[in-house]
Amino acid sequence: MGHPLIDRLTTELGWPCLNAEDEVQNWVARPGVHALFLPGDWARNLETPDVAVIAPELVNAFQGRFDCAVVGDEIHGAVKDASGINKTPSLIFYREGVCLGGIPKVRDWDDYMARISRFLDLPVAAE
């Protein structure tokens, strides 16, 4: 990743760094709700380090109702295309492989709380 605040997510907090499309598919397909942190180019986008700090606080605020992984640079474009979330940085939420939506850019805390609550409350799609 390169930026210390992004690297901290994988090294200190133990978030997986997903570097292949099959890794992403397997990770988001697990039971429960999962968020992908799509950092984008942190050197050009000054909001990326902010979201790297905010994301763990969101996981804590929701008491583990979702977990997070970091999307590696190699598959950045494929994840954007598959999710339809084109702005970075973004948090993209999935439940059992289904994209629930994303939260692009830095938001105020209340906006994060409201949007994530909506994602968590969405019903599981019927098979």
N, C-alpha and C positions, 0 to 999 in steps of 0.2 A: 504494500500500500504506500509506504513512504512517509506519511505524516504521523508524528508521534501519537496524536490523539486517536487516529484510526488504528494504528498498530496496537494501541493499548486495549482495544476491544478484543483482539484475538489473543494477545500475549498475557495480559493481566486478567481480563474478564473471562477468557476462555471461549469467546464466540467463535464458531467455525468460520473459516474463510473459504468460500466456495469458488473454485476456479474452473469448473467444467459444468456444462449444461445438465448432464445427468446427476451431478452432485446437487444442483439446485432442485431438480425435479424430485429426487429422493428425499431431500430435506423438507421441502414444503408439503410433500405427500403424507408425511407422518401425521398421526392423530393430533388434533389441537390446532391452535392458531400460531402462526410463525410470521415474523417480519424479516424482510431482507433490507439491509442498509445498502443502498446504491450510492456510493460516495461521489462518483464522477471524478473530474479532474480537480483535485483539491488545490493545486497551484493556481488555477484560473478562477475557481469558485470559492470565495471566502466564506460561504455559508457551510461548506462541508465540515470543517472542524467543529463548528457550533453544533451541528446535528450529531456528530460523534460524541459530544459531551451530553447532549439532551437525551439521546436514545437509551442509555443505561438507566437514566433517571425515570424514564417512562416505564421501562420494564419493572423497576422497583415500585413505582406508583401503582401499577396494576397487579402487584404482588405475584408476578410470575404467570399471569393468565396468558401470556404469549412469550416466546423467546425470539432471539435475533441471531442472524448470521450476516457476515459482510460479503458482498459480491466482489470478486476479484476483477481486476482491470480486463483480463482476457475475455470475459463473457459479459461485460457491461452492456454492450450493444444488444446481445441476444436477449438479455433479461428485460431491457427496455422495450424491445420489439414484442416479446411474448406478453408482457404485462400491459402494454399500452401507456405506461407511465414514462414520459419522455424527459421530464425535468429532473435535474440533479442538484443537490442531493435529494434523495427520496427514501422514505420508509414504505415498503410495499408489503401489504398484508395478505396472507393466504390461510385458508382452512382446508386441510386435507387435499391439497393440490389445486384448489380453486382460488384464483385471485379475487380478493374482496375489494381491493382498491389501494390507493396510495396517498401518502401525504408528502407532496413535494415542497422543497425549500424549508426555511425556518419559519415556524409559526409561533404564535403566543401559546402559553401553557394551556389556557382554557380551550383553545382550538384543538390542540393535540388530544386533550382529555375527551372532548366531545366526539371527535372523529374516531379515535380508537375505541371508545365505548360503543359506537355504532357498529364498527367492524366486529367486535366481540359478541354483540347481541344479534348479529345476523343469523338466521336459522341455517342449519346444515342442509345443503341441497339433498333432496330425495333421490335415491338411486333408481 
